[in-house]
Amino acid sequence: MKILIIEDEKELSKSIVAYLKAEAYSCEVAGDFKTAMEKTESFEYDCILLDISLPDGNGLQVLKELKANHKTDGVIIISAHDSMDDRIAGLNLGADDYLPKPFHLPELSARIAAVIRRRRFDGSAIFTLNEFRFDTVAKTVAVHNKPVDLTRTEYDLLLYLVTNKNKVVSKNAIAERISGEEAEIFNNFDFIYAHIKNLKKKLAAAGSEDYIKAIYGMGYKFEI
């Protein structure tokens, strides 16, 4: 799962990133309004942590642009301004939650998980699809009730394809999902092919049908 942290307090950002990475999230950081706008316009995130007070703009404007562009990223406002007006303004603009500073990182993680469940999985931590059973809290998958030993990257890749089932997902989108900001440094997508190959092999060994299809010149599709 991919998280964007829009926060100008560097030490707080570092703490959030360290904690969420330990929880198996992929994290990116924007320390100012300009960077936040560039990232939200160019990429998609499962959840965005949004500070209202940024050095060069207002975080609520980022939220307005997300909604104006019909983006589906979940948004949790994290702000030292715990005023009723800010809370109401953020929620009315479409934020999913509001967490005043200071906060405990385990609570933040729990709220992120709740937002992702509501937006991606109809509010449930566990969902099934044909022979698959996903536990989005434990970050595990079973095929025919048999656990499949996937790496974190393989799990994220499978979940990404499943949540976009019957849609072609481009190699660029997969690279960004797997590698985040580092995707731009790769000269080719051989690493994606390697992950797909290993994932398909493990799923086949567990008795799964072959749902992951390569779409020539475009990307991959979980066809069901």
Number of C-alpha atoms within 10 A of each C-alpha: 22 20 24 24 23 28 26 17 12 12 10 13 18 14 11 21 20 13 16 19 12 10 14 14 18 21 21 17 22 21 18 20 23 14 13 21 18 11 18 19 14 8 15 19 20 21 23 26 24 26 28 23 19 20 13 10 13 15 24 20 15 21 24 15 15 20 15 9 10 9 15 14 25 23 26 24 25 25 22 14 15 13 11 9 10 16 18 13 13 23 16 10 15 16 23 22 18 21 21 14 13 10 12 10 13 13 11 18 16 11 17 22 18 19 21 22 19 14 16 15 16 11 14 15 17 17 15 13 10 10 13 18 18 19 14 19 14 10 17 19 24 18 21 14 11 13 14 18 15 17 13 15 17 18 20 22 20 21 19 18 21 19 12 14 16 16 14 17 19 14 17 15 16 20 20 16 21 23 17 17 15 10 17 12 8 11 7 11 13 10 12 17 14 10 17 19 12 15 22 19 13 16 21 14 12 17 12 17 14 13 17 20 15 15 12 7 8 12 18 21 20 21 15 12
